[in-house]
Amino acid sequence: MKRMLLRYVGALCAAGIFLLPRVASASVITIIDNGDGDYSTTGAWSTWTTAGTQGDFDYKPVGDSATASWALSGQTPGLYQVSVNWEAFTNRAVDAPYSVLDGAKTLDTVIIDQTQAPNDFTEGGVLWEDLGVYTLTGDMLTVRLSDLASPSGNLVIADAVRFERLTAIPIPAAVWLFGSGLLGLVSMARRKKTS
């Protein structure tokens, strides 16, 4: 019995060593930048070409119902982490509204202070801010930025959106499963010893 338990513990440890790093990277990432084919605008946006993701970003003064949209189409339903970036400066909107849509249905609207730099994580030299993790039931996930923001005279910045399809158990859940399995085996071993 002891040998069998030790084999199970060894197998769990090996699974933990080899599986957990793979779980962390088991996702599909798509970045849509301003100017890409899946990016579109309404209203009069201008492009700044000396900063931003891939060297540029779009901008416009707040306040006339214009939008910028990043549409990820042809997707499989599931969980997606959505992140955005922008070039921060003092003349930016303090309440830029980013809406996340599943097809035509709005899942969430997140208000972002674009005077502050994104600060959730850095990837490929780009700073990103998470909007959240969303469940897509259709096949198109869209982020839409509106210029209905403030203060008057400031600018709304449209740069890039990062979509990450989560295709495996997130690390915290994998760690919990591994730990609970290990505790169960230890508990079984103790029961056998005392009986």
C-alpha positions as semicolon CSV with decimal commas, in nm:
position;residue;x (nm);y (nm);z (nm)
1;M;0,000;0,000;0,000
2;K;0,285;0,237;0,088
3;R;0,452;0,175;-0,247
4;M;0,126;0,237;-0,430
5;L;0,070;0,566;-0,243
6;L;0,427;0,676;-0,312
7;R;0,373;0,605;-0,683
8;Y;0,056;0,819;-0,680
9;V;0,232;1,102;-0,497
10;G;0,522;1,079;-0,743
11;A;0,282;1,093;-1,036
12;L;0,106;1,397;-0,889
13;C;0,438;1,573;-0,832
14;A;0,544;1,500;-1,191
15;A;0,207;1,627;-1,315
16;G;0,251;1,940;-1,105
17;I;0,599;2,004;-1,244
18;F;0,509;1,944;-1,608
19;L;0,141;2,042;-1,625
20;L;0,129;2,371;-1,433
21;P;0,374;2,564;-1,656
22;R;0,176;2,446;-1,959
23;V;-0,154;2,553;-1,804
24;A;-0,011;2,904;-1,764
25;S;0,065;2,927;-2,136
26;A;-0,237;2,733;-2,265
27;S;-0,416;3,030;-2,417
28;V;-0,459;3,199;-2,754
29;I;-0,370;3,569;-2,769
30;T;-0,485;3,810;-3,040
31;I;-0,386;4,178;-3,043
32;I;-0,579;4,421;-3,260
33;D;-0,411;4,759;-3,306
34;N;-0,557;5,079;-3,443
35;G;-0,524;5,059;-3,820
36;D;-0,563;4,679;-3,833
37;G;-0,840;4,523;-4,041
38;D;-1,056;4,439;-3,738
39;Y;-1,038;4,797;-3,608
40;S;-1,296;5,056;-3,715
41;T;-1,410;5,404;-3,615
42;T;-1,709;5,634;-3,646
43;G;-1,659;6,009;-3,640
44;A;-1,343;6,209;-3,705
45;W;-1,033;6,045;-3,550
46;S;-0,674;6,149;-3,616
47;T;-0,360;5,934;-3,597
48;W;-0,045;6,017;-3,400
49;T;0,257;5,840;-3,547
50;T;0,544;5,882;-3,297
51;A;0,418;5,677;-2,999
52;G;0,183;5,395;-2,907
53;T;0,162;5,024;-2,990
54;Q;0,335;4,961;-3,324
55;G;0,430;5,329;-3,327
56;D;0,090;5,498;-3,353
57;F;-0,249;5,558;-3,194
58;D;-0,576;5,730;-3,282
59;Y;-0,715;6,026;-3,089
60;K;-0,996;6,278;-3,089
61;P;-1,147;6,542;-2,861
62;V;-1,416;6,413;-2,626
63;G;-1,783;6,461;-2,672
64;D;-1,958;6,401;-3,007
65;S;-2,059;6,031;-2,985
66;A;-1,776;5,895;-3,199
67;T;-1,650;5,540;-3,135
68;A;-1,349;5,317;-3,197
69;S;-1,408;4,940;-3,214
70;W;-1,187;4,630;-3,207
71;A;-1,382;4,322;-3,326
72;L;-1,251;3,969;-3,274
73;S;-1,464;3,756;-3,506
74;G;-1,499;3,385;-3,584
75;Q;-1,427;3,283;-3,224
76;T;-1,514;2,978;-3,018
77;P;-1,742;3,044;-2,719
78;G;-1,559;3,045;-2,387
79;L;-1,368;3,263;-2,144
80;Y;-1,167;3,559;-2,270
81;Q;-0,947;3,801;-2,079
82;V;-0,965;4,145;-2,240
83;S;-0,698;4,412;-2,192
84;V;-0,642;4,757;-2,344
85;N;-0,367;5,013;-2,369
86;W;-0,332;5,382;-2,447
87;E;-0,066;5,652;-2,440
88;A;-0,118;5,837;-2,111
89;F;-0,075;6,215;-2,079
90;T;-0,227;6,503;-1,882
91;N;-0,468;6,607;-2,161
92;R;-0,646;6,268;-2,181
93;A;-1,003;6,178;-2,082
94;V;-1,036;6,086;-1,715
95;D;-1,342;5,862;-1,774
96;A;-1,303;5,695;-2,115
97;P;-1,577;5,426;-2,142
98;Y;-1,473;5,089;-2,288
99;S;-1,766;4,855;-2,355
100;V;-1,720;4,480;-2,409
101;L;-1,981;4,316;-2,635
102;D;-2,078;3,956;-2,714
103;G;-2,221;4,012;-3,061
104;A;-2,471;4,297;-3,008
105;K;-2,508;4,233;-2,634
106;T;-2,311;4,457;-2,397
107;L;-2,142;4,249;-2,128
108;D;-1,972;4,531;-1,938
109;T;-1,858;4,893;-1,955
110;V;-1,532;4,986;-1,781
111;I;-1,437;5,347;-1,712
112;I;-1,065;5,421;-1,763
113;D;-0,864;5,727;-1,658
114;Q;-0,637;5,776;-1,959
115;T;-0,425;6,035;-1,778
116;Q;-0,276;5,736;-1,590
117;A;-0,065;5,472;-1,765
118;P;-0,192;5,112;-1,790
119;N;-0,039;4,914;-1,503
120;D;-0,175;4,559;-1,480
121;F;0,105;4,388;-1,675
122;T;0,372;4,438;-1,940
123;E;0,405;4,214;-2,245
124;G;0,640;4,268;-2,537
125;G;0,733;4,608;-2,398
126;V;0,367;4,720;-2,398
127;L;0,177;4,822;-2,082
128;W;-0,171;4,668;-2,053
129;E;-0,478;4,731;-1,837
130;D;-0,726;4,447;-1,782
131;L;-1,093;4,519;-1,845
132;G;-1,189;4,176;-1,711
133;V;-1,258;3,813;-1,799
134;Y;-1,575;3,760;-2,005
135;T;-1,779;3,462;-2,121
136;L;-1,839;3,471;-2,496
137;T;-2,148;3,276;-2,605
138;G;-2,145;3,385;-2,970
139;D;-1,857;3,410;-3,218
140;M;-1,767;3,780;-3,202
141;L;-1,615;3,966;-2,908
142;T;-1,591;4,343;-2,951
143;V;-1,442;4,626;-2,748
144;R;-1,596;4,966;-2,821
145;L;-1,449;5,293;-2,693
146;S;-1,678;5,597;-2,688
147;D;-1,565;5,958;-2,687
148;L;-1,849;6,048;-2,447
149;A;-1,602;6,136;-2,175
150;S;-1,462;6,438;-1,990
151;P;-1,326;6,695;-1,928
152;S;-1,417;6,908;-2,226
153;G;-1,122;6,974;-2,457
154;N;-0,930;6,661;-2,356
155;L;-0,858;6,367;-2,585
156;V;-0,976;6,005;-2,601
157;I;-0,701;5,765;-2,711
158;A;-0,766;5,450;-2,915
159;D;-0,464;5,222;-2,943
160;A;-0,466;4,841;-2,909
161;V;-0,679;4,568;-2,750
162;R;-0,547;4,229;-2,635
163;F;-0,787;3,932;-2,637
164;E;-0,671;3,618;-2,456
165;R;-0,881;3,304;-2,492
166;L;-0,842;3,102;-2,175
167;T;-0,831;2,740;-2,289
168;A;-0,724;2,558;-1,971
169;I;-0,775;2,558;-1,596
170;P;-0,622;2,879;-1,460
171;I;-0,311;2,834;-1,245
172;P;-0,486;2,894;-0,907
173;A;-0,741;2,622;-0,985
174;A;-0,472;2,381;-1,108
175;V;-0,271;2,438;-0,789
176;W;-0,585;2,379;-0,580
177;L;-0,661;2,053;-0,764
178;F;-0,302;1,932;-0,728
179;G;-0,292;2,027;-0,358
180;S;-0,628;1,869;-0,275
181;G;-0,529;1,546;-0,451
182;L;-0,203;1,533;-0,258
183;L;-0,382;1,598;0,074
184;G;-0,630;1,322;-0,006
185;L;-0,350;1,072;-0,059
186;V;-0,174;1,176;0,262
187;S;-0,503;1,141;0,449
188;M;-0,550;0,790;0,305
189;A;-0,200;0,693;0,414
190;R;-0,265;0,816;0,772
191;R;-0,592;0,625;0,795
192;K;-0,426;0,304;0,683
193;K;-0,147;0,351;0,937
194;T;-0,384;0,399;1,232
195;S;-0,620;0,111;1,147
